[in-house]
Amino acid sequence: MSMEPSGIKVVDAEPQSNPSASANNSGLNPNVLLNNTLDGLANFSSKINPFAQKLGKGIGQVRQFAQEKFGTAEGVTELPQEYKDLEKKVDNLRAVHNNLLKVTRVYNTHSYDYPAQIQESLAEISSSVQNQFQNLTLSPAQRAQLESQPAQVQQPPPQPKTLSHALSRASVASAEYIGAEEPLGAALFKYAAISEKVGDARVKMDDEIAAKFNQPFQATIKTSIEHALRARRAVQSARLTLDACKARERSARPDKADVARLEVEQAEDQFVAAVEEATNLMKIALENPEPLRNLADLVAAQVAFYKEAHELLAELAPEIDEMQVTQESLYRNSRNE
């Protein structure tokens, strides 16, 4: 027998037997049925398929996997505890990325704090359709007259559908109703200007988080973490192949013993190489400093926004307070006359 891979144990598990089952109904055992089916497929493929050897290895993996699930596998190669610990840590790291992205993806859409923007969008679409319909109902002479008129000044692009921008629009419209000469109208104009700046700052924060946190986090899942997971799947495949080769060696005829032993040695080498590769890739994923850098960028974007919003509103608040005090004084004086 060849030497076992370093750091890897082999546990010879006794096959589970059913005392109540007799030799007559052994054909009803699902494990026996599976073995008979796979053996028949392998024998048939060896006659007609030039790649039968490769197919036979695949069937061996399927048989080994099924036997482990049924609890009838005689030998299962155990992975080192260090490897198992790394698997758990990588799974946790992947969960961290997915959990945060479920929340931070909201920054990819500027209207996340203003659901009413859907109704505004529908109103804008309806207005556009109505204008197009009116143009279609014009006579050729009316359409020619309209086209001959000077082109209207191009309208500025619509504001983002954020809560701050909505407050700005509502304040401007309300100030126009009241008039800028009135204290409330003047205050609303000031508040509208500040709200628009706050909304612009928030859109900037959203864009920075999307670019410096969401995209890199998603990229990490698809690169270093996915590479580690792919390597782990290769380890699982190599382990099944190794245990299948050992099973064939135990049941090999004397004249096939040397060939079976050589297959086991080759499978052991491939298994050890796969474990080393997966271990290395999992460590790379866990030691990657990129997630911390992304989190720092997320915090920096939030700090910049809240700082700017605070400064803007802190500058406006005393002006509104002063206007309110003046208005209240005038109101009381008028009542006392």
C-alpha positions as CSV (number, residue, x, y, z in Angstrom):
1,M,0.0,0.0,0.0
2,S,1.1,3.6,-0.7
3,M,1.6,6.1,2.1
4,E,-1.3,8.2,3.1
5,P,-1.1,12.0,2.3
6,S,0.4,14.1,5.0
7,G,-2.1,15.5,7.5
8,I,-5.0,13.4,6.0
9,K,-6.7,10.6,7.9
10,V,-8.5,7.6,6.4
11,V,-11.4,6.3,8.4
12,D,-12.6,2.8,7.5
13,A,-16.3,2.9,8.2
14,E,-18.1,-0.4,8.5
15,P,-20.9,-0.7,5.9
16,Q,-24.3,-0.5,7.4
17,S,-26.2,-3.7,7.2
18,N,-29.9,-4.6,7.6
19,P,-30.2,-7.7,9.8
20,S,-33.8,-8.3,8.6
21,A,-32.8,-8.3,5.0
22,S,-32.0,-11.7,3.4
23,A,-29.9,-12.7,0.5
24,N,-33.1,-13.1,-1.6
25,N,-34.1,-9.5,-1.4
26,S,-30.6,-8.0,-1.6
27,G,-31.4,-6.9,-5.1
28,L,-33.8,-4.4,-3.6
29,N,-31.1,-2.7,-1.7
30,P,-30.7,0.8,-3.4
31,N,-26.9,0.6,-3.1
32,V,-26.8,-2.8,-4.8
33,L,-29.1,-1.5,-7.6
34,L,-26.9,1.5,-8.0
35,N,-23.7,-0.6,-8.2
36,N,-25.2,-3.0,-10.7
37,T,-26.4,-0.1,-12.9
38,L,-23.1,1.7,-12.8
39,D,-21.1,-1.5,-13.4
40,G,-23.2,-2.3,-16.4
41,L,-22.8,1.2,-17.8
42,A,-19.0,1.1,-17.4
43,N,-18.8,-2.3,-19.1
44,F,-20.9,-1.2,-22.0
45,S,-19.0,2.1,-22.4
46,S,-15.6,0.2,-22.4
47,K,-16.7,-1.6,-25.5
48,I,-18.0,1.4,-27.6
49,N,-16.4,4.5,-26.1
50,P,-12.7,5.3,-26.6
51,F,-12.9,7.5,-23.5
52,A,-14.2,4.7,-21.3
53,Q,-11.3,5.1,-18.8
54,K,-12.3,8.7,-18.1
55,L,-15.9,7.8,-18.0
56,G,-15.1,4.9,-15.6
57,K,-13.5,7.4,-13.2
58,G,-16.5,9.6,-13.3
59,I,-18.8,6.6,-12.5
60,G,-16.5,5.7,-9.7
61,Q,-17.0,9.2,-8.2
62,V,-20.8,8.8,-8.5
63,R,-20.7,5.4,-6.8
64,Q,-18.5,6.6,-4.0
65,F,-20.7,9.6,-3.4
66,A,-23.9,7.5,-3.4
67,Q,-22.3,5.0,-1.0
68,E,-21.4,7.8,1.4
69,K,-25.0,9.1,1.3
70,F,-26.4,5.6,1.9
71,G,-23.8,5.1,4.7
72,T,-22.2,2.0,3.1
73,A,-18.8,3.5,2.2
74,E,-16.0,1.5,3.7
75,G,-13.3,4.2,3.7
76,V,-13.7,7.9,3.7
77,T,-10.7,10.2,3.5
78,E,-10.9,12.9,6.1
79,L,-9.7,16.4,5.4
80,P,-7.3,18.2,7.8
81,Q,-9.0,20.2,10.5
82,E,-7.1,23.3,9.3
83,Y,-8.8,22.9,5.9
84,K,-12.2,22.5,7.5
85,D,-11.7,25.6,9.6
86,L,-10.7,27.6,6.4
87,E,-13.9,26.4,4.7
88,K,-16.0,27.7,7.5
89,K,-14.2,31.1,7.5
90,V,-14.6,31.5,3.7
91,D,-18.3,30.6,3.9
92,N,-18.7,33.3,6.6
93,L,-16.8,35.8,4.5
94,R,-19.0,35.1,1.6
95,A,-22.1,35.6,3.8
96,V,-20.8,38.9,5.0
97,H,-20.4,40.2,1.5
98,N,-23.9,39.0,0.5
99,N,-25.6,40.4,3.6
100,L,-24.1,43.8,3.2
101,L,-24.8,44.0,-0.5
102,K,-28.4,43.1,0.1
103,V,-28.7,46.5,1.9
104,T,-26.1,48.7,0.1
105,R,-27.5,47.9,-3.3
106,V,-30.2,50.5,-2.5
107,Y,-27.6,53.2,-3.2
108,N,-27.6,52.1,-6.8
109,T,-31.1,53.8,-7.1
110,H,-31.3,57.4,-6.1
111,S,-35.0,57.4,-5.3
112,Y,-34.8,54.9,-2.4
113,D,-35.9,57.5,0.1
114,Y,-38.8,58.9,-2.0
115,P,-41.2,56.2,-3.1
116,A,-43.7,58.9,-4.3
117,Q,-41.3,59.5,-7.3
118,I,-43.1,56.7,-9.1
119,Q,-46.3,58.8,-9.2
120,E,-44.3,61.8,-10.4
121,S,-42.7,59.7,-13.2
122,L,-46.1,58.5,-14.3
123,A,-47.4,62.1,-14.4
124,E,-44.4,63.2,-16.5
125,I,-45.0,60.3,-18.9
126,S,-48.7,61.2,-19.2
127,S,-47.9,64.8,-19.9
128,S,-45.5,63.8,-22.6
129,V,-48.0,61.5,-24.2
130,Q,-50.7,64.2,-24.1
131,N,-48.3,66.7,-25.8
132,Q,-47.6,64.2,-28.5
133,F,-51.3,63.6,-29.0
134,Q,-52.0,67.3,-29.3
135,N,-49.3,67.7,-31.9
136,L,-50.8,64.9,-34.0
137,T,-54.2,66.6,-34.0
138,L,-52.8,69.8,-35.4
139,S,-53.6,70.6,-39.0
140,P,-50.7,70.9,-41.5
141,A,-51.0,74.7,-41.4
142,Q,-51.0,74.8,-37.6
143,R,-48.0,72.4,-37.5
144,A,-46.1,74.5,-39.9
145,Q,-46.8,77.7,-37.9
146,L,-45.6,76.0,-34.8
147,E,-42.4,74.8,-36.4
148,S,-41.8,78.3,-37.8
149,Q,-41.9,79.8,-34.3
150,P,-38.5,80.4,-32.5
151,A,-37.2,77.3,-30.7
152,Q,-38.0,77.3,-27.1
153,V,-35.1,77.4,-24.6
154,Q,-34.0,73.9,-23.9
155,Q,-35.3,72.8,-20.5
156,P,-32.7,71.7,-17.9
157,P,-32.5,68.0,-17.2
158,P,-35.0,66.8,-14.5
159,Q,-33.8,66.6,-10.9
160,P,-33.0,63.3,-9.3
161,K,-36.0,61.7,-7.6
162,T,-34.7,62.0,-4.1
163,L,-36.5,63.3,-1.0
164,S,-34.4,66.4,-0.7
165,H,-34.9,67.3,-4.4
166,A,-38.7,66.7,-3.9
167,L,-38.6,69.1,-0.9
168,S,-36.8,71.6,-3.0
169,R,-39.4,71.4,-5.8
170,A,-42.3,71.6,-3.4
171,S,-40.8,74.6,-1.6
172,V,-40.2,76.5,-4.8
173,A,-43.8,75.9,-6.0
174,S,-45.1,76.9,-2.6
175,A,-43.0,80.1,-2.5
176,E,-44.3,81.1,-5.9
177,Y,-47.9,80.8,-4.6
178,I,-47.1,83.0,-1.6
179,G,-44.6,85.4,-3.3
180,A,-41.0,86.1,-2.5
181,E,-41.9,89.4,-0.8
182,E,-43.7,87.5,2.0
183,P,-41.5,86.2,4.9
184,L,-42.8,82.6,4.5
185,G,-42.2,82.8,0.7
186,A,-38.7,84.1,1.2
187,A,-37.9,81.4,3.7
188,L,-39.2,78.7,1.4
189,F,-37.0,80.0,-1.4
190,K,-34.0,79.8,0.8
191,Y,-35.0,76.3,2.0
192,A,-35.5,75.1,-1.6
193,A,-32.0,76.2,-2.5
194,I,-30.4,74.4,0.4
195,S,-32.5,71.3,0.0
196,E,-31.4,71.0,-3.6
197,K,-27.7,71.2,-2.5
198,V,-28.3,68.6,0.1
199,G,-29.9,66.3,-2.5
200,D,-27.0,66.8,-4.9
201,A,-24.6,65.9,-2.1
202,R,-26.6,62.7,-1.3
203,V,-26.6,61.7,-5.0
204,K,-22.8,62.1,-4.9
205,M,-22.6,59.9,-1.9
206,D,-24.8,57.3,-3.5
207,D,-22.6,57.2,-6.6
208,E,-19.4,56.9,-4.6
209,I,-20.8,54.0,-2.5
210,A,-22.0,52.2,-5.7
211,A,-18.5,52.6,-7.3
212,K,-16.2,52.2,-4.3
213,F,-18.2,49.7,-2.2
214,N,-20.9,47.8,-4.1
215,Q,-18.9,47.1,-7.3
216,P,-15.7,46.0,-5.5
217,F,-17.6,43.8,-3.0
218,Q,-19.4,42.1,-5.9
219,A,-16.0,41.7,-7.7
220,T,-14.5,40.1,-4.6
221,I,-17.3,37.5,-4.6
222,K,-16.7,36.7,-8.2
223,T,-12.9,36.5,-8.0
224,S,-11.1,35.5,-4.8
225,I,-14.0,34.0,-3.0
226,E,-15.3,32.2,-6.2
227,H,-11.7,30.9,-6.9
228,A,-11.6,29.4,-3.4
229,L,-15.0,27.8,-3.8
230,R,-14.0,26.3,-7.2
231,A,-10.9,24.9,-5.7
232,R,-12.9,23.3,-2.9
233,R,-15.1,21.6,-5.4
234,A,-12.0,20.3,-7.0
235,V,-10.9,18.9,-3.6
236,Q,-14.3,17.1,-3.3
237,S,-13.9,15.6,-6.7
238,A,-10.3,14.5,-6.0
239,R,-11.4,12.9,-2.7
240,L,-14.2,11.0,-4.3
241,T,-11.8,9.7,-6.9
242,L,-9.2,8.7,-4.3
243,D,-11.7,6.8,-2.2
244,A,-13.2,5.1,-5.3
245,C,-9.6,4.0,-6.3
246,K,-9.1,2.6,-2.8
247,A,-12.4,0.7,-3.0
248,R,-11.3,-0.8,-6.3
249,E,-7.9,-1.7,-4.8
250,R,-9.6,-3.6,-1.9
251,S,-11.6,-5.7,-4.4
252,A,-9.0,-6.1,-7.1
253,R,-7.9,-9.5,-8.2
254,P,-4.2,-10.4,-7.5
255,D,-3.2,-9.9,-11.2
256,K,-4.7,-6.4,-11.1
257,A,-3.3,-5.4,-7.7
258,D,-0.3,-3.5,-9.0
259,V,-2.5,-1.4,-11.4
260,A,-5.0,-0.7,-8.7
261,R,-2.2,0.4,-6.3
262,L,-0.7,2.7,-8.9
263,E,-4.1,4.3,-9.4
264,V,-4.4,4.9,-5.7
265,E,-0.9,6.6,-5.6
266,Q,-1.8,8.8,-8.5
267,A,-5.1,9.7,-6.9
268,E,-3.4,10.5,-3.6
269,D,-1.0,12.9,-5.3
270,Q,-3.8,14.7,-7.1
271,F,-5.8,14.9,-3.9
272,V,-2.9,16.3,-1.9
273,A,-2.2,18.9,-4.7
274,A,-5.9,19.9,-4.7
275,V,-6.0,20.3,-1.0
276,E,-2.9,22.5,-1.0
277,E,-4.2,24.6,-3.9
278,A,-7.6,25.1,-2.2
279,T,-5.9,25.9,1.2
280,N,-3.8,28.6,-0.5
281,L,-6.7,30.2,-2.3
282,M,-8.9,30.2,0.8
283,K,-6.1,31.9,2.7
284,I,-5.7,34.5,-0.1
285,A,-9.5,35.2,0.1
286,L,-9.4,35.6,3.9
287,E,-6.3,37.8,4.0
288,N,-7.4,40.1,1.2
289,P,-7.4,43.7,2.6
290,E,-9.8,44.9,-0.1
291,P,-13.1,44.5,1.9
292,L,-11.7,46.7,4.7
293,R,-10.7,49.3,2.1
294,N,-14.2,49.2,0.6
295,L,-15.8,49.6,4.0
296,A,-13.5,52.6,4.7
297,D,-14.6,54.2,1.4
298,L,-18.3,53.6,2.4
299,V,-17.8,55.4,5.7
300,A,-15.8,58.2,4.1
301,A,-18.6,58.8,1.6
302,Q,-21.2,58.9,4.4
303,V,-19.1,61.3,6.5
304,A,-18.6,63.7,3.5
305,F,-22.4,63.7,2.9
306,Y,-23.5,64.2,6.4
307,K,-20.9,66.8,7.0
308,E,-22.0,68.8,4.0
309,A,-25.6,68.4,4.8
310,H,-25.1,69.6,8.4
311,E,-23.1,72.6,7.3
312,L,-25.7,73.7,4.7
313,L,-28.6,73.3,7.1
314,A,-26.7,74.8,10.0
315,E,-26.1,77.9,7.9
316,L,-29.8,78.1,7.0
317,A,-31.3,77.5,10.4
318,P,-30.2,80.9,12.0
319,E,-31.7,82.8,9.0
320,I,-35.0,81.0,9.3
321,D,-35.0,81.5,13.0
322,E,-34.3,85.2,12.6
323,M,-37.1,85.6,10.0
324,Q,-39.5,83.7,12.3
325,V,-38.7,85.9,15.3
326,T,-39.1,89.1,13.3
327,Q,-42.4,87.9,11.9
328,E,-43.7,86.9,15.3
329,S,-42.7,90.3,16.7
330,L,-44.6,92.1,13.9
331,Y,-47.6,89.8,14.5
332,R,-47.7,90.6,18.2
333,N,-47.3,94.4,17.7
334,S,-50.1,94.4,15.2
335,R,-52.4,92.6,17.7
336,N,-51.5,95.1,20.5
337,E,-52.4,98.2,18.5
